[in-house]
Amino acid sequence: MCGIIGYIGDKKASEVILEGIKALEYRGYDSVGIAVIGEDGKIIIKKDRGMLDEVSKKVDFLEMDGTLGIGHTRWATHGPPSFENAHPHTDCEGKVVLVHNGVIENYLELREELMAKGHKFSSETDSEIVAHFIEEYRKNSENFEAFRKAINRLKGSYAIVCIIEGEKKLFLARRNSPLIVGFGKGEMFCASDFTPMLKYTKKFVPMDEEEIAVVEKDGARFFNLRGNERKKKTIEIKWSAEEAERGGYPHYMAKEIEEQKYSIKESFMVDVRKAGELVKKYEKIDVIAAGTSHHAGLMLKYLFQKELKKKVDVVIASEYRYVALPDKETLVIAISQSGETADTLQAIKFAKKHGAKILAITNVVGSSITRIADETLYMNAGPEIGVAATKTFTSQLAVVYKLAFPERDFSYVADDVAGLIEKIREKAEEISRKLKFAKSVFFIGRGICMPIAYEGALKFKEISYIHGEAYAGGELKHGPLSLIEKGVPVIALVQKDETYEKMIGSIKEVKARGAYVVAITDSEEIGNIVDDAIVVECKEKLLYPFYFIIPLQLIAYYTSVERGINPDKPRNLAKSVTVE
Ligand code: M6R
């Protein structure tokens, strides 16, 4: 997955694009590149392997003059990170230049066809073939037709922005990868998400599936793949550019952890009436999600089953097709912060094909999931830039709680969270300093906090690069206990409910084998039997997850920072995973 951007207007394109790439870097950061059409109509390209800061030291992007350009930040799929594989890619003559996000599934077959016609390739990417196809079709068609014909040859997913020598236009295409057009005054933008454009405009058209657009300085025209024009309405996005920026925090993740005091409140205000009607109508509910969103799904299951006595299955998105039996009696609740996770999108397409009704919970207006879903709940958490989901997780929880208990007002949790962060910050930092040399950390929980143990372990491993694994306390004796020896850290979530005594039993089991035990708890007494404790005050037992996840987010964050890692950009990961 990658971030792509395009600009046409009166400003210096390389400047707008460079800044935009920075905002999109969370989508991938193993190489960057920019292409600009110069005053003489010729295209100049600068690119290299590495993160933007690194590449900017070697390559002077701002040297490029011109008011029309495209940019790319890459997360490798076809071909390793290298100068050659960095985007933009060109045709044989360097007259057709493009950036691509997605995976062209039939690229090998297309590449052979082009090679037989004499095309020479400079990279190992699937993206480059698109430029060569446009070149091929330009022999007999004008530029728009050539672009359209080339796009029609592609199978798989693509968001493409293309420039052609001599044309004052951006040519865009989208299928299964996000691409949004931004409408400025006398200038136009396009990008993989809103963030790089918010500084300039609040008016957008998210492109539809299998759509082509031609963008000029004063507007855009949209077409289906047959070339028939479509009328489109702009939507307004209220996020401010500042909201999308780091605002003085050392990392986005630090900012986003703190922002939970606002975002949780916003999410509790979501109108769930229509979605609630749907939930009432269905007896069979499947939840589909990946990663952190899957943990929010587990919370949904807990609440719906235990509190509402409604049976729910939660399935990892990438597994859904192989194990689930959706039909017209099924309500699928798909949870995805980005709304662009390919695994989740494919799973809901599968469910829809079998007649299921789809309710989406997402944070991103106009994202792909909203186009497939029959009903969407926006969690309104504001933009989340850090790869590790924090505020979007608690917002997912808030929406799920609201769906389960539409009449209840839980919004006070947001104020409690604000106080909690300040109260426990130092202790979390102190614990992180002890954990930073660990090889493996175990997270144990039971009942309502079990999904939180899973989420704590995911957060921890993804940004600290230390192995973290969560188990139900009762599972220890069925295997993991053999890994516990002197000094092995175990983080135990111990809430004062029906699981309390059993959790104390689990703590004693690991203590007896020498573990270093940290308790996250609302019980003052636990301090006597563990090595470290973070005590949280929780007014309602039903709301433990909100209070218990905060210390785990902070511990993950500080461990990452202690180890010299940038928690916003963990290696090998990207914010939204738009490939299967
Ligand atoms: O955008 P989504 O919620 O669909 O993303 C799903 C996962 O990729 C995501 O939650 C991932 O696990 C996070 N990086 C975890 O912090």
Boltz pocket constraint, residues with backbone or C-beta under 6 A from the ligand:
constraints:
  - pocket:
      binder: B
      contacts: [[A, 290], [A, 291], [A, 292], [A, 293], [A, 294], [A, 335], [A, 336], [A, 337], [A, 338], [A, 339], [A, 340], [A, 341], [A, 344], [A, 387], [A, 388], [A, 389], [A, 390], [A, 458], [A, 459], [A, 462], [A, 574], [A, 575], [A, 576], [A, 577]]
      max_distance: 6.0
